[in-house]
Amino acid sequence: MPLSYKSRRRWSLFILLIGLPVYIVVAVSVVNMLDRPPIWAELLVYIGLGFLWALPFRFIFKGVGQADPQENGEDRNG
């Protein structure tokens, strides 16, 4: 069952405000457990993890920044 536009907006906000900071803390902890690799290896790990977090959420973020497709063109304020 596909998510509605409003649900996708809410989930994307939750993911960006709660999930992403948690993921950053976990990623930094994982790199620190590797006993501080060389700077180039650390950079590669962070770049890889930076792309990896977004892959499962592509369908949620797709089209969220655009107008609601179900809206009939009326102004929201009146």
All heavy atoms as a GROMACS GRO file, in nm:
protein
  632
    1MET      N    1   0.084  -0.117   0.000
    1MET     CA    2   0.000   0.000   0.000
    1MET      C    3   0.089   0.124   0.000
    1MET      O    4   0.168   0.145   0.091
    1MET     CB    5  -0.088  -0.002   0.125
    1MET     CG    6  -0.182   0.112   0.131
    1MET     SD    7  -0.291   0.088   0.270
    1MET     CE    8  -0.313   0.256   0.318
    2PRO      N    9   0.078   0.207  -0.102
    2PRO     CA   10   0.163   0.327  -0.108
    2PRO      C   11   0.120   0.430  -0.003
    2PRO      O   12   0.004   0.442   0.033
    2PRO     CB   13   0.140   0.379  -0.249
    2PRO     CG   14   0.013   0.319  -0.296
    2PRO     CD   15  -0.004   0.190  -0.220
    3LEU      N   16   0.218   0.505   0.043
    3LEU     CA   17   0.192   0.610   0.141
    3LEU      C   18   0.133   0.733   0.073
    3LEU      O   19   0.169   0.766  -0.040
    3LEU     CB   20   0.322   0.650   0.211
    3LEU     CG   21   0.386   0.548   0.302
    3LEU    CD1   22   0.522   0.598   0.348
    3LEU    CD2   23   0.298   0.520   0.421
    4SER      N   24   0.046   0.802   0.143
    4SER     CA   25  -0.009   0.925   0.089
    4SER      C   26   0.099   1.034   0.094
    4SER      O   27   0.201   1.021   0.161
    4SER     CB   28  -0.131   0.969   0.170
    4SER     OG   29  -0.092   1.010   0.300
    5TYR      N   30   0.072   1.142   0.024
    5TYR     CA   31   0.167   1.253   0.020
    5TYR      C   32   0.190   1.310   0.159
    5TYR      O   33   0.303   1.336   0.199
    5TYR     CB   34   0.113   1.361  -0.075
    5TYR     CG   35   0.198   1.485  -0.080
    5TYR    CD1   36   0.315   1.486  -0.154
    5TYR    CD2   37   0.161   1.600  -0.011
    5TYR    CE1   38   0.394   1.600  -0.158
    5TYR    CE2   39   0.238   1.712  -0.015
    5TYR     CZ   40   0.355   1.712  -0.089
    5TYR     OH   41   0.433   1.824  -0.093
    6LYS      N   42   0.083   1.326   0.236
    6LYS     CA   43   0.094   1.381   0.371
    6LYS      C   44   0.174   1.287   0.461
    6LYS      O   45   0.256   1.332   0.541
    6LYS     CB   46  -0.046   1.405   0.428
    6LYS     CG   47  -0.045   1.489   0.553
    6LYS     CD   48  -0.185   1.520   0.599
    6LYS     CE   49  -0.230   1.645   0.527
    6LYS     NZ   50  -0.356   1.698   0.580
    7SER      N   51   0.153   1.158   0.448
    7SER     CA   52   0.229   1.061   0.529
    7SER      C   53   0.376   1.063   0.492
    7SER      O   54   0.462   1.057   0.580
    7SER     CB   55   0.174   0.920   0.508
    7SER     OG   56   0.043   0.910   0.555
    8ARG      N   57   0.406   1.072   0.364
    8ARG     CA   58   0.546   1.078   0.320
    8ARG      C   59   0.614   1.203   0.374
    8ARG      O   60   0.731   1.200   0.413
    8ARG     CB   61   0.555   1.075   0.168
    8ARG     CG   62   0.528   0.939   0.112
    8ARG     CD   63   0.567   0.928  -0.033
    8ARG     NE   64   0.578   1.056  -0.101
    8ARG     CZ   65   0.517   1.086  -0.213
    8ARG    NH1   66   0.442   1.001  -0.273
    8ARG    NH2   67   0.533   1.204  -0.268
    9ARG      N   68   0.542   1.316   0.376
    9ARG     CA   69   0.600   1.440   0.432
    9ARG      C   70   0.630   1.425   0.580
    9ARG      O   71   0.734   1.467   0.628
    9ARG     CB   72   0.506   1.558   0.410
    9ARG     CG   73   0.509   1.607   0.267
    9ARG     CD   74   0.428   1.731   0.255
    9ARG     NE   75   0.486   1.836   0.337
    9ARG     CZ   76   0.509   1.959   0.295
    9ARG    NH1   77   0.479   1.991   0.172
    9ARG    NH2   78   0.560   2.048   0.375
   10ARG      N   79   0.538   1.365   0.652
   10ARG     CA   80   0.560   1.346   0.796
   10ARG      C   81   0.675   1.250   0.823
   10ARG      O   82   0.758   1.274   0.911
   10ARG     CB   83   0.432   1.295   0.862
   10ARG     CG   84   0.327   1.402   0.871
   10ARG     CD   85   0.204   1.354   0.941
   10ARG     NE   86   0.105   1.460   0.946
   10ARG     CZ   87  -0.024   1.441   0.931
   10ARG    NH1   88  -0.072   1.319   0.911
   10ARG    NH2   89  -0.106   1.543   0.937
   11TRP      N   90   0.679   1.139   0.750
   11TRP     CA   91   0.788   1.043   0.769
   11TRP      C   92   0.922   1.104   0.730
   11TRP      O   93   1.023   1.080   0.796
   11TRP     CB   94   0.764   0.915   0.689
   11TRP     CG   95   0.681   0.817   0.763
   11TRP    CD1   96   0.554   0.778   0.734
   11TRP    CD2   97   0.718   0.745   0.881
   11TRP    NE1   98   0.511   0.688   0.827
   11TRP    CE2   99   0.609   0.665   0.917
   11TRP    CE3  100   0.832   0.742   0.959
   11TRP    CZ2  101   0.613   0.582   1.029
   11TRP    CZ3  102   0.836   0.659   1.070
   11TRP    CH2  103   0.727   0.581   1.103
   12SER      N  104   0.926   1.182   0.624
   12SER     CA  105   1.053   1.244   0.584
   12SER      C  106   1.101   1.342   0.691
   12SER      O  107   1.221   1.348   0.720
   12SER     CB  108   1.041   1.313   0.448
   12SER     OG  109   0.950   1.420   0.455
   13LEU      N  110   1.011   1.416   0.750
   13LEU     CA  111   1.048   1.507   0.858
   13LEU      C  112   1.101   1.430   0.978
   13LEU      O  113   1.203   1.467   1.037
   13LEU     CB  114   0.928   1.592   0.898
   13LEU     CG  115   0.953   1.705   0.996
   13LEU    CD1  116   1.049   1.806   0.935
   13LEU    CD2  117   0.823   1.771   1.033
   14PHE      N  118   1.036   1.321   1.014
   14PHE     CA  119   1.081   1.238   1.125
   14PHE      C  120   1.220   1.179   1.096
   14PHE      O  121   1.308   1.181   1.183
   14PHE     CB  122   0.980   1.124   1.151
   14PHE     CG  123   1.024   1.029   1.257
   14PHE    CD1  124   1.008   1.062   1.391
   14PHE    CD2  125   1.083   0.908   1.225
   14PHE    CE1  126   1.048   0.974   1.490
   14PHE    CE2  127   1.124   0.820   1.322
   14PHE     CZ  128   1.107   0.853   1.456
   15ILE      N  129   1.239   1.131   0.976
   15ILE     CA  130   1.368   1.070   0.939
   15ILE      C  131   1.479   1.174   0.945
   15ILE      O  132   1.588   1.147   0.996
   15ILE     CB  133   1.358   1.006   0.799
   15ILE    CG1  134   1.270   0.882   0.805
   15ILE    CG2  135   1.497   0.970   0.746
   15ILE    CD1  136   1.232   0.827   0.669
   16LEU      N  137   1.453   1.294   0.895
   16LEU     CA  138   1.556   1.398   0.894
   16LEU      C  139   1.586   1.454   1.032
   16LEU      O  140   1.701   1.485   1.063
   16LEU     CB  141   1.517   1.510   0.798
   16LEU     CG  142   1.523   1.475   0.651
   16LEU    CD1  143   1.469   1.590   0.567
   16LEU    CD2  144   1.662   1.438   0.608
   17LEU      N  145   1.484   1.468   1.116
   17LEU     CA  146   1.505   1.530   1.248
   17LEU      C  147   1.546   1.432   1.356
   17LEU      O  148   1.616   1.470   1.450
   17LEU     CB  149   1.378   1.603   1.292
   17LEU     CG  150   1.342   1.726   1.210
   17LEU    CD1  151   1.212   1.786   1.262
   17LEU    CD2  152   1.452   1.828   1.212
   18ILE      N  153   1.504   1.308   1.347
   18ILE     CA  154   1.535   1.208   1.450
   18ILE      C  155   1.631   1.101   1.398
   18ILE      O  156   1.734   1.074   1.458
   18ILE     CB  157   1.405   1.140   1.501
   18ILE    CG1  158   1.304   1.243   1.551
   18ILE    CG2  159   1.438   1.037   1.609
   18ILE    CD1  160   1.350   1.327   1.667
   19GLY      N  161   1.597   1.043   1.285
   19GLY     CA  162   1.674   0.930   1.232
   19GLY      C  163   1.814   0.966   1.186
   19GLY      O  164   1.910   0.893   1.214
   20LEU      N  165   1.829   1.076   1.116
   20LEU     CA  166   1.960   1.114   1.065
   20LEU      C  167   2.061   1.146   1.175
   20LEU      O  168   2.174   1.097   1.169
   20LEU     CB  169   1.948   1.230   0.966
   20LEU     CG  170   2.075   1.270   0.893
   20LEU    CD1  171   2.133   1.152   0.815
   20LEU    CD2  172   2.046   1.384   0.798
   21PRO      N  173   2.025   1.223   1.278
   21PRO     CA  174   2.122   1.244   1.386
   21PRO      C  175   2.161   1.114   1.457
   21PRO      O  176   2.278   1.096   1.493
   21PRO     CB  177   2.049   1.339   1.482
   21PRO     CG  178   1.953   1.411   1.396
   21PRO     CD  179   1.908   1.312   1.294
   22VAL      N  180   2.066   1.025   1.476
   22VAL     CA  181   2.098   0.895   1.537
   22VAL      C  182   2.193   0.817   1.448
   22VAL      O  183   2.291   0.758   1.494
   22VAL     CB  184   1.969   0.815   1.565
   22VAL    CG1  185   2.000   0.672   1.604
   22VAL    CG2  186   1.888   0.883   1.673
   23TYR      N  187   2.168   0.819   1.317
   23TYR     CA  188   2.254   0.750   1.223
   23TYR      C  189   2.395   0.809   1.224
   23TYR      O  190   2.494   0.736   1.214
   23TYR     CB  191   2.194   0.756   1.082
   23TYR     CG  192   2.272   0.677   0.980
   23TYR    CD1  193   2.258   0.540   0.972
   23TYR    CD2  194   2.359   0.739   0.892
   23TYR    CE1  195   2.329   0.466   0.880
   23TYR    CE2  196   2.430   0.668   0.800
   23TYR     CZ  197   2.415   0.531   0.794
   23TYR     OH  198   2.486   0.459   0.702
   24ILE      N  199   2.407   0.941   1.236
   24ILE     CA  200   2.538   1.006   1.240
   24ILE      C  201   2.616   0.961   1.363
   24ILE      O  202   2.735   0.931   1.355
   24ILE     CB  203   2.523   1.159   1.236
   24ILE    CG1  204   2.475   1.202   1.098
   24ILE    CG2  205   2.653   1.228   1.272
   24ILE    CD1  206   2.434   1.347   1.090
   25VAL      N  207   2.550   0.954   1.477
   25VAL     CA  208   2.616   0.910   1.599
   25VAL      C  209   2.663   0.766   1.584
   25VAL      O  210   2.776   0.731   1.623
   25VAL     CB  211   2.522   0.926   1.721
   25VAL    CG1  212   2.576   0.855   1.843
   25VAL    CG2  213   2.498   1.072   1.750
   26VAL      N  214   2.580   0.681   1.526
   26VAL     CA  215   2.619   0.541   1.504
   26VAL      C  216   2.736   0.532   1.407
   26VAL      O  217   2.831   0.455   1.430
   26VAL     CB  218   2.498   0.459   1.454
   26VAL    CG1  219   2.540   0.321   1.409
   26VAL    CG2  220   2.392   0.450   1.563
   27ALA      N  221   2.734   0.609   1.299
   27ALA     CA  222   2.843   0.606   1.201
   27ALA      C  223   2.974   0.650   1.263
   27ALA      O  224   3.079   0.588   1.240
   27ALA     CB  225   2.808   0.694   1.081
   28VAL      N  226   2.972   0.757   1.342
   28VAL     CA  227   3.093   0.803   1.407
   28VAL      C  228   3.143   0.699   1.507
   28VAL      O  229   3.264   0.675   1.519
   28VAL     CB  230   3.069   0.940   1.474
   28VAL    CG1  231   3.185   0.980   1.563
   28VAL    CG2  232   3.045   1.047   1.369
   29SER      N  233   3.052   0.635   1.578
   29SER     CA  234   3.092   0.531   1.673
   29SER      C  235   3.157   0.412   1.602
   29SER      O  236   3.256   0.357   1.651
   29SER     CB  237   2.970   0.483   1.752
   29SER     OG  238   2.915   0.589   1.826
   30VAL      N  239   3.104   0.374   1.488
   30VAL     CA  240   3.161   0.263   1.411
   30VAL      C  241   3.302   0.298   1.364
   30VAL      O  242   3.394   0.217   1.373
   30VAL     CB  243   3.070   0.227   1.291
   30VAL    CG1  244   3.141   0.136   1.193
   30VAL    CG2  245   2.942   0.162   1.341
   31VAL      N  246   3.321   0.419   1.315
   31VAL     CA  247   3.454   0.461   1.269
   31VAL      C  248   3.552   0.467   1.386
   31VAL      O  249   3.669   0.430   1.373
   31VAL     CB  250   3.447   0.596   1.194
   31VAL    CG1  251   3.585   0.650   1.165
   31VAL    CG2  252   3.369   0.579   1.064
   32ASN      N  253   3.504   0.512   1.502
   32ASN     CA  254   3.592   0.516   1.619
   32ASN      C  255   3.630   0.376   1.667
   32ASN      O  256   3.738   0.358   1.723
   32ASN     CB  257   3.527   0.595   1.733
   32ASN     CG  258   3.532   0.743   1.708
   32ASN    OD1  259   3.618   0.791   1.636
   32ASN    ND2  260   3.440   0.815   1.768
   33MET      N  261   3.544   0.278   1.647
   33MET     CA  262   3.576   0.141   1.684
   33MET      C  263   3.683   0.081   1.593
   33MET      O  264   3.745  -0.019   1.627
   33MET     CB  265   3.451   0.053   1.683
   33MET     CG  266   3.361   0.077   1.801
   33MET     SD  267   3.231  -0.044   1.823
   33MET     CE  268   3.149  -0.044   1.666
   34LEU      N  269   3.704   0.142   1.477
   34LEU     CA  270   3.807   0.095   1.384
   34LEU      C  271   3.945   0.148   1.422
   34LEU      O  272   4.040   0.136   1.345
   34LEU     CB  273   3.774   0.140   1.240
   34LEU     CG  274   3.645   0.085   1.181
   34LEU    CD1  275   3.620   0.149   1.046
   34LEU    CD2  276   3.651  -0.066   1.169
   35ASP      N  277   3.959   0.205   1.539
   35ASP     CA  278   4.085   0.261   1.588
   35ASP      C  279   4.142   0.368   1.497
   35ASP      O  280   4.259   0.367   1.460
   35ASP     CB  281   4.189   0.150   1.610
   35ASP     CG  282   4.148   0.057   1.723
   35ASP    OD1  283   4.082   0.105   1.816
   35ASP    OD2  284   4.182  -0.062   1.716
   36ARG      N  285   4.057   0.461   1.459
   36ARG     CA  286   4.094   0.578   1.379
   36ARG      C  287   4.182   0.542   1.259
   36ARG      O  288   4.305   0.552   1.262
   36ARG     CB  289   4.165   0.680   1.469
   36ARG     CG  290   4.189   0.814   1.410
   36ARG     CD  291   4.060   0.891   1.395
   36ARG     NE  292   4.087   1.017   1.330
   36ARG     CZ  293   4.014   1.124   1.347
   36ARG    NH1  294   3.912   1.120   1.425
   36ARG    NH2  295   4.043   1.233   1.283
   37PRO      N  296   4.118   0.498   1.150
   37PRO     CA  297   4.193   0.464   1.029
   37PRO      C  298   4.256   0.589   0.968
   37PRO      O  299   4.228   0.701   1.010
   37PRO     CB  300   4.086   0.406   0.936
   37PRO     CG  301   3.959   0.464   0.984
   37PRO     CD  302   3.974   0.485   1.132
   38PRO      N  303   4.340   0.572   0.865
   38PRO     CA  304   4.397   0.689   0.797
   38PRO      C  305   4.286   0.780   0.745
   38PRO      O  306   4.174   0.736   0.719
   38PRO     CB  307   4.476   0.630   0.681
   38PRO     CG  308   4.496   0.487   0.715
   38PRO     CD  309   4.387   0.447   0.808
   39ILE      N  310   4.319   0.907   0.730
   39ILE     CA  311   4.219   1.008   0.696
   39ILE      C  312   4.148   0.975   0.564
   39ILE      O  313   4.028   0.996   0.551
   39ILE     CB  314   4.280   1.150   0.696
   39ILE    CG1  315   4.171   1.256   0.686
   39ILE    CG2  316   4.378   1.165   0.583
   39ILE    CD1  317   4.091   1.271   0.809
   40TRP      N  318   4.219   0.922   0.465
   40TRP     CA  319   4.156   0.890   0.337
   40TRP      C  320   4.058   0.775   0.353
   40TRP      O  321   3.950   0.775   0.291
   40TRP     CB  322   4.261   0.860   0.230
   40TRP     CG  323   4.348   0.742   0.263
   40TRP    CD1  324   4.467   0.744   0.329
   40TRP    CD2  325   4.321   0.605   0.235
   40TRP    NE1  326   4.516   0.618   0.344
   40TRP    CE2  327   4.428   0.529   0.286
   40TRP    CE3  328   4.218   0.539   0.171
   40TRP    CZ2  329   4.433   0.391   0.276
   40TRP    CZ3  330   4.224   0.401   0.161
   40TRP    CH2  331   4.330   0.328   0.212
   41ALA      N  332   4.091   0.676   0.436
   41ALA     CA  333   3.999   0.564   0.458
   41ALA      C  334   3.878   0.611   0.538
   41ALA      O  335   3.764   0.570   0.512
   41ALA     CB  336   4.071   0.452   0.531
   42GLU      N  337   3.900   0.697   0.634
   42GLU     CA  338   3.790   0.751   0.714
   42GLU      C  339   3.696   0.832   0.625
   42GLU      O  340   3.573   0.822   0.636
   42GLU     CB  341   3.847   0.837   0.825
   42GLU     CG  342   3.747   0.882   0.926
   42GLU     CD  343   3.812   0.954   1.043
   42GLU    OE1  344   3.936   0.953   1.055
   42GLU    OE2  345   3.736   1.012   1.121
   43LEU      N  346   3.752   0.911   0.535
   43LEU     CA  347   3.671   0.990   0.442
   43LEU      C  348   3.588   0.898   0.353
   43LEU      O  349   3.469   0.923   0.331
   43LEU     CB  350   3.761   1.080   0.358
   43LEU     CG  351   3.690   1.170   0.258
   43LEU    CD1  352   3.602   1.271   0.331
   43LEU    CD2  353   3.791   1.240   0.170
   44LEU      N  354   3.647   0.792   0.302
   44LEU     CA  355   3.573   0.697   0.218
   44LEU      C  356   3.459   0.631   0.296
   44LEU      O  357   3.349   0.611   0.242
   44LEU     CB  358   3.667   0.590   0.162
   44LEU     CG  359   3.763   0.637   0.054
   44LEU    CD1  360   3.857   0.523   0.014
   44LEU    CD2  361   3.687   0.687  -0.067
   45VAL      N  362   3.484   0.597   0.421
   45VAL     CA  363   3.379   0.535   0.503
   45VAL      C  364   3.264   0.633   0.523
   45VAL      O  365   3.147   0.596   0.508
   45VAL     CB  366   3.437   0.488   0.638
   45VAL    CG1  367   3.326   0.450   0.734
   45VAL    CG2  368   3.532   0.372   0.619
   46TYR      N  369   3.295   0.758   0.556
   46TYR     CA  370   3.190   0.858   0.577
   46TYR      C  371   3.112   0.887   0.448
   46TYR      O  372   2.990   0.905   0.452
   46TYR     CB  373   3.246   0.988   0.634
   46TYR     CG  374   3.280   0.979   0.780
   46TYR    CD1  375   3.402   1.026   0.828
   46TYR    CD2  376   3.190   0.926   0.871
   46TYR    CE1  377   3.432   1.019   0.962
   46TYR    CE2  378   3.220   0.919   1.006
   46TYR     CZ  379   3.342   0.966   1.050
   46TYR     OH  380   3.372   0.959   1.183
   47ILE      N  381   3.180   0.892   0.335
   47ILE     CA  382   3.110   0.913   0.208
   47ILE      C  383   3.019   0.795   0.178
   47ILE      O  384   2.904   0.813   0.138
   47ILE     CB  385   3.212   0.937   0.094
   47ILE    CG1  386   3.278   1.073   0.112
   47ILE    CG2  387   3.143   0.928  -0.041
   47ILE    CD1  388   3.393   1.099   0.016
   48GLY      N  389   3.069   0.674   0.198
   48GLY     CA  390   2.988   0.555   0.174
   48GLY      C  391   2.866   0.550   0.266
   48GLY      O  392   2.754   0.523   0.222
   49LEU      N  393   2.887   0.578   0.394
   49LEU     CA  394   2.775   0.578   0.488
   49LEU      C  395   2.678   0.692   0.460
   49LEU      O  396   2.558   0.680   0.485
   49LEU     CB  397   2.827   0.586   0.632
   49LEU     CG  398   2.900   0.463   0.683
   49LEU    CD1  399   2.958   0.489   0.821
   49LEU    CD2  400   2.808   0.342   0.685
   50GLY      N  401   2.729   0.802   0.406
   50GLY     CA  402   2.643   0.914   0.371
   50GLY      C  403   2.545   0.880   0.260
   50GLY      O  404   2.430   0.925   0.261
   51PHE      N  405   2.586   0.801   0.165
   51PHE     CA  406   2.496   0.756   0.060
   51PHE      C  407   2.409   0.641   0.106
   51PHE      O  408   2.293   0.630   0.068
   51PHE     CB  409   2.574   0.713  -0.065
   51PHE     CG  410   2.628   0.828  -0.144
   51PHE    CD1  411   2.764   0.849  -0.152
   51PHE    CD2  412   2.544   0.915  -0.209
   51PHE    CE1  413   2.816   0.956  -0.224
   51PHE    CE2  414   2.594   1.023  -0.281
   51PHE     CZ  415   2.730   1.042  -0.289
   52LEU      N  416   2.464   0.557   0.190
   52LEU     CA  417   2.394   0.435   0.233
   52LEU      C  418   2.268   0.465   0.312
   52LEU      O  419   2.168   0.395   0.298
   52LEU     CB  420   2.489   0.348   0.315
   52LEU     CG  421   2.438   0.211   0.356
   52LEU    CD1  422   2.419   0.125   0.232
   52LEU    CD2  423   2.537   0.145   0.449
   53TRP      N  424   2.267   0.570   0.395
   53TRP     CA  425   2.151   0.595   0.479
   53TRP      C  426   2.027   0.632   0.398
   53TRP      O  427   1.915   0.604   0.438
   53TRP     CB  428   2.178   0.704   0.583
   53TRP     CG  429   2.169   0.844   0.529
   53TRP    CD1  430   2.270   0.916   0.474
   53TRP    CD2  431   2.051   0.926   0.522
   53TRP    NE1  432   2.223   1.039   0.435
   53TRP    CE2  433   2.089   1.047   0.463
   53TRP    CE3  434   1.920   0.907   0.560
   53TRP    CZ2  435   1.999   1.148   0.441
   53TRP    CZ3  436   1.829   1.010   0.538
   53TRP    CH2  437   1.870   1.129   0.480
   54ALA      N  438   2.047   0.695   0.283
   54ALA     CA  439   1.933   0.744   0.205
   54ALA      C  440   1.872   0.638   0.113
   54ALA      O  441   1.757   0.653   0.072
   54ALA     CB  442   1.976   0.864   0.122
   55LEU      N  443   1.943   0.534   0.083
   55LEU     CA  444   1.892   0.435  -0.012
   55LEU      C  445   1.758   0.372   0.028
   55LEU      O  446   1.668   0.362  -0.054
   55LEU     CB  447   1.997   0.326  -0.036
   55LEU     CG  448   2.120   0.370  -0.113
   55LEU    CD1  449   2.218   0.255  -0.127
   55LEU    CD2  450   2.082   0.424  -0.248
   56PRO      N  451   1.740   0.331   0.153
   56PRO     CA  452   1.610   0.271   0.186
   56PRO      C  453   1.494   0.371   0.189
   56PRO      O  454   1.379   0.331   0.186
   56PRO     CB  455   1.630   0.213   0.326
   56PRO     CG  456   1.771   0.230   0.362
   56PRO     CD  457   1.834   0.320   0.263
   57PHE      N  458   1.524   0.500   0.194
   57PHE     CA  459   1.419   0.601   0.208
   57PHE      C  460   1.392   0.678   0.080
   57PHE      O  461   1.322   0.780   0.084
   57PHE     CB  462   1.457   0.698   0.320
   57PHE     CG  463   1.485   0.631   0.451
   57PHE    CD1  464   1.609   0.640   0.510
   57PHE    CD2  465   1.387   0.557   0.514
   57PHE    CE1  466   1.635   0.578   0.630
   57PHE    CE2  467   1.411   0.494   0.633
   57PHE     CZ  468   1.536   0.504   0.692
   58ARG      N  469   1.443   0.634  -0.031
   58ARG     CA  470   1.423   0.707  -0.156
   58ARG      C  471   1.275   0.727  -0.188
   58ARG      O  472   1.234   0.834  -0.231
   58ARG     CB  473   1.489   0.633  -0.273
   58ARG     CG  474   1.637   0.649  -0.278
   58ARG     CD  475   1.692   0.582  -0.399
   58ARG     NE  476   1.665   0.438  -0.386
   58ARG     CZ  477   1.697   0.346  -0.474
   58ARG    NH1  478   1.755   0.381  -0.584
   58ARG    NH2  479   1.672   0.220  -0.453
   59PHE      N  480   1.194   0.622  -0.168
   59PHE     CA  481   1.052   0.633  -0.203
   59PHE      C  482   0.977   0.730  -0.112
   59PHE      O  483   0.876   0.786  -0.151
   59PHE     CB  484   0.986   0.495  -0.200
   59PHE     CG  485   0.969   0.438  -0.062
   59PHE    CD1  486   0.851   0.454   0.007
   59PHE    CD2  487   1.072   0.367  -0.002
   59PHE    CE1  488   0.835   0.402   0.133
   59PHE    CE2  489   1.057   0.315   0.124
   59PHE     CZ  490   0.938   0.332   0.192
   60ILE      N  491   1.028   0.752   0.009
   60ILE     CA  492   0.963   0.846   0.100
   60ILE      C  493   0.995   0.990   0.060
   60ILE      O  494   0.908   1.077   0.060
   60ILE     CB  495   1.005   0.820   0.246
   60ILE    CG1  496   0.950   0.686   0.292
   60ILE    CG2  497   0.959   0.931   0.338
   60ILE    CD1  498   0.992   0.644   0.430
   61PHE      N  499   1.121   1.016   0.023
   61PHE     CA  500   1.162   1.153  -0.009
   61PHE      C  501   1.124   1.196  -0.150
   61PHE      O  502   1.124   1.315  -0.179
   61PHE     CB  503   1.313   1.167   0.007
   61PHE     CG  504   1.359   1.160   0.150
   61PHE    CD1  505   1.443   1.059   0.192
   61PHE    CD2  506   1.317   1.253   0.242
   61PHE    CE1  507   1.485   1.052   0.323
   61PHE    CE2  508   1.358   1.247   0.374
   61PHE     CZ  509   1.442   1.146   0.414
   62LYS      N  510   1.088   1.104  -0.236
   62LYS     CA  511   1.061   1.137  -0.375
   62LYS      C  512   0.936   1.224  -0.387
   62LYS      O  513   0.826   1.185  -0.350
   62LYS     CB  514   1.042   1.009  -0.456
   62LYS     CG  515   1.034   1.033  -0.604
   62LYS     CD  516   1.034   0.904  -0.679
   62LYS     CE  517   1.043   0.930  -0.827
   62LYS     NZ  518   1.057   0.808  -0.903
   63GLY      N  519   0.953   1.345  -0.438
   63GLY     CA  520   0.842   1.437  -0.462
   63GLY      C  521   0.790   1.511  -0.342
   63GLY      O  522   0.691   1.583  -0.353
   64VAL      N  523   0.855   1.500  -0.227
   64VAL     CA  524   0.806   1.565  -0.106
   64VAL      C  525   0.819   1.717  -0.115
   64VAL      O  526   0.736   1.789  -0.062
   64VAL     CB  527   0.880   1.510   0.018
   64VAL    CG1  528   0.850   1.592   0.141
   64VAL    CG2  529   0.840   1.366   0.041
   65GLY      N  530   0.917   1.768  -0.184
   65GLY     CA  531   0.937   1.912  -0.193
   65GLY      C  532   0.846   1.981  -0.292
   65GLY      O  533   0.850   2.102  -0.306
   66GLN      N  534   0.761   1.906  -0.360
   66GLN     CA  535   0.671   1.965  -0.459
   66GLN      C  536   0.531   1.978  -0.400
   66GLN      O  537   0.502   1.929  -0.292
   66GLN     CB  538   0.671   1.880  -0.584
   66GLN     CG  539   0.809   1.872  -0.645
   66GLN     CD  540   0.810   1.794  -0.773
   66GLN    OE1  541   0.706   1.758  -0.826
   66GLN    NE2  542   0.929   1.767  -0.824
   67ALA      N  543   0.444   2.042  -0.474
   67ALA     CA  544   0.306   2.061  -0.428
   67ALA      C  545   0.234   1.928  -0.418
   67ALA      O  546   0.267   1.831  -0.488
   67ALA     CB  547   0.233   2.154  -0.524
   68ASP      N  548   0.132   1.925  -0.333
   68ASP     CA  549   0.052   1.804  -0.314
   68ASP      C  550  -0.019   1.770  -0.446
   68ASP      O  551  -0.094   1.852  -0.499
   68ASP     CB  552  -0.050   1.828  -0.203
   68ASP     CG  553  -0.126   1.704  -0.164
   68ASP    OD1  554  -0.108   1.598  -0.230
   68ASP    OD2  555  -0.205   1.712  -0.068
   69PRO      N  556   0.002   1.651  -0.499
   69PRO     CA  557  -0.062   1.616  -0.626
   69PRO      C  558  -0.214   1.601  -0.614
   69PRO      O  559  -0.285   1.611  -0.714
   69PRO     CB  560   0.004   1.483  -0.664
   69PRO     CG  561   0.065   1.430  -0.540
   69PRO     CD  562   0.091   1.546  -0.451
   70GLN      N  563  -0.267   1.580  -0.495
   70GLN     CA  564  -0.411   1.566  -0.475
   70GLN      C  565  -0.482   1.699  -0.455
   70GLN      O  566  -0.604   1.705  -0.458
   70GLN     CB  567  -0.437   1.477  -0.352
   70GLN     CG  568  -0.378   1.339  -0.364
   70GLN     CD  569  -0.437   1.260  -0.480
   70GLN    OE1  570  -0.555   1.272  -0.509
   70GLN    NE2  571  -0.354   1.182  -0.547
   71GLU      N  572  -0.403   1.805  -0.434
   71GLU     CA  573  -0.462   1.937  -0.413
   71GLU      C  574  -0.524   1.985  -0.544
   71GLU      O  575  -0.465   1.974  -0.651
   71GLU     CB  576  -0.354   2.034  -0.366
   71GLU     CG  577  -0.409   2.164  -0.314
   71GLU     CD  578  -0.299   2.248  -0.256
   71GLU    OE1  579  -0.256   2.216  -0.143
   71GLU    OE2  580  -0.256   2.342  -0.324
   72ASN      N  581  -0.643   2.043  -0.537
   72ASN     CA  582  -0.716   2.081  -0.658
   72ASN      C  583  -0.682   2.222  -0.707
   72ASN      O  584  -0.755   2.278  -0.787
   72ASN     CB  585  -0.865   2.068  -0.636
   72ASN     CG  586  -0.916   2.150  -0.520
   72ASN    OD1  587  -0.838   2.223  -0.460
   72ASN    ND2  588  -1.043   2.137  -0.489
   73GLY      N  589  -0.575   2.280  -0.658
   73GLY     CA  590  -0.531   2.411  -0.709
   73GLY      C  591  -0.579   2.528  -0.627
   73GLY      O  592  -0.546   2.641  -0.657
   74GLU      N  593  -0.659   2.505  -0.523
   74GLU     CA  594  -0.705   2.616  -0.440
   74GLU      C  595  -0.593   2.660  -0.347
   74GLU      O  596  -0.507   2.583  -0.309
   74GLU     CB  597  -0.824   2.572  -0.355
   74GLU     CG  598  -0.946   2.542  -0.437
   74GLU     CD  599  -1.064   2.498  -0.348
   74GLU    OE1  600  -1.052   2.512  -0.225
   74GLU    OE2  601  -1.160   2.449  -0.403
   75ASP      N  602  -0.597   2.787  -0.310
   75ASP     CA  603  -0.500   2.840  -0.216
   75ASP      C  604  -0.526   2.783  -0.077
   75ASP      O  605  -0.641   2.772  -0.034
   75ASP     CB  606  -0.509   2.994  -0.214
   75ASP     CG  607  -0.398   3.056  -0.132
   75ASP    OD1  608  -0.291   2.992  -0.119
   75ASP    OD2  609  -0.418   3.168  -0.083
   76ARG      N  610  -0.422   2.746  -0.005
   76ARG     CA  611  -0.439   2.687   0.126
   76ARG      C  612  -0.490   2.786   0.230
   76ARG      O  613  -0.551   2.749   0.328
   76ARG     CB  614  -0.306   2.630   0.176
   76ARG     CG  615  -0.261   2.510   0.098
   76ARG     CD  616  -0.133   2.455   0.156
   76ARG     NE  617  -0.086   2.346   0.074
   76ARG     CZ  618   0.026   2.280   0.096
   76ARG    NH1  619   0.100   2.314   0.196
   76ARG    NH2  620   0.061   2.182   0.019
   77ASN      N  621  -0.463   2.913   0.210
   77ASN     CA  622  -0.499   3.014   0.311
   77ASN      C  623  -0.640   3.068   0.292
   77ASN      O  624  -0.685   3.151   0.368
   77ASN     CB  625  -0.399   3.129   0.308
   77ASN     CG  626  -0.262   3.085   0.349
   77ASN    OD1  627  -0.250   2.994   0.429
   77ASN    ND2  628  -0.160   3.147   0.294
   78GLY      N  629  -0.706   3.028   0.194
   78GLY     CA  630  -0.840   3.084   0.182
   78GLY      C  631  -0.889   3.067   0.046
   78GLY      O  632  -0.978   3.080  -0.013
   0.00000   0.00000   0.00000
